Amino acid sequence: MITFIILSLFSLIFIGLSIPYPSTIVMLVLITNFMVALYSIVFHPVAIAIYEANVFGKKTSLLDYIFKYIAIFFSGINYYVQKILLKLPLILNKLIAIVFVLVLLWQASLILGIFD
């Protein structure tokens, strides 16, 4: 619940783009996954390791659980795509990763187009 409140408040930065509140959360998911996917093109294993450390690591405090759900929210889509791409040859991996980045950017622009 605390994580949802924090992420909802953080997503309000998109209200200035004329996007209504519930859709700002979707926009936040797409934009943050876009940034992590862009990072994953160059630092593929590192992005996977960061996600796994935040999500699958041992949790001892409330703050650890908050970071876990924020990591799932901000890079969950990218993590599962990168895990699949890890099995492909390097050139094909990078090509599909670039296409994935473009698809995320395209989806975010579609949301802007709908509410503009």
N, C-alpha and C positions, 0 to 999 in steps of 0.2 A: 504494500500500500504506500509506503514511504517513497519507494522508487517511482511508482506511478505518479505521485504528486510532483516529485522533483522533475521527472521527464515532461509532465504536462506543463509545468511552469517554464521549463527550458524551451518547449516547443512554441511558446507564445511569441518568440522572436519573429515567426513567420506571419503574424497578424498584420504587420506593416506591408506585406505583399498582397493584402486583400484575400488571404486564405482564411476561412472560418476555423474555429477552434478544433473540432475533432480532426479535421483534415491536416492541421498543422503537425499532428503526431505522425501521420503517414509521411508527410514531407520531411520531417526530422529523421525518420528511419531511412528513407531513400538517400538523403543527402549524407548522413553519417556513414551509411554502407558504401556510398560512392567514394567517400574519402578513404575509407579503409581498403576498398577494392583498388583504388589508385595506388595506395601504399603497397598493396599485395603484389602488384605487377613486378616491382623491383625486389621487395623483401618478402617473398612468398612464405618460406618456413617460419620467419620471425612473426608474421601476422597470425599464423596458425598457433604458434607457441604462446603468444600473448593471450589469445582467446582462451586456449585450454588452461593456462595458468589462472586466469580470472574466473572461469566457469567451473572447471573440474578440480581445482585445488581445494585443499582443506579450508573450511570456513570456521572461524573461531569467534567472530564478533558480528554485530549487526551491520557494521560498516562493510565487512567482507561480503555479506549477502547483498547489500545495496550495490556494490561494485559488480557482483556477479550478474544481477539483473540488468544493470546498465550495459555491461559488455554484451549480453544476449541481445538487448535492444539495439545497440549501436552497430554491432558487427555480426550478428547471428546469420543473416542471409549470406554475407560474404564468406563466413567460415565454412558453411556446408558446400558452397560452390568451390572454394579453394581446396577442400578435402578431395573432391572429385577430380579437380584439375591436377592434383598432385600425382595422380596415377598416369597422366599423359606424358608424352615426350615434351621436352623443354620448349621447342618452337611452337608446337600446337598448344601447349599450356599457355604461353604468353599471348598468342593470337586470340584464343578464346577469352583470356582474362581481359584483354583490351576491349573485345566485343561486349563482355559483361559490364565493364565500366561505362561504355557508351549506352548500353541498355538502361542502366540505373540513371544515368544523366537524362536520357530520353523520357523515362517515366516521371522523373521529377519535373521536367519541363511540361509534360502533359498536365500535371496537377496545376502548374502555374497557368497554363492555357485554359483550363476549365474555369478557373475562378477569376481570370483576368477580364 
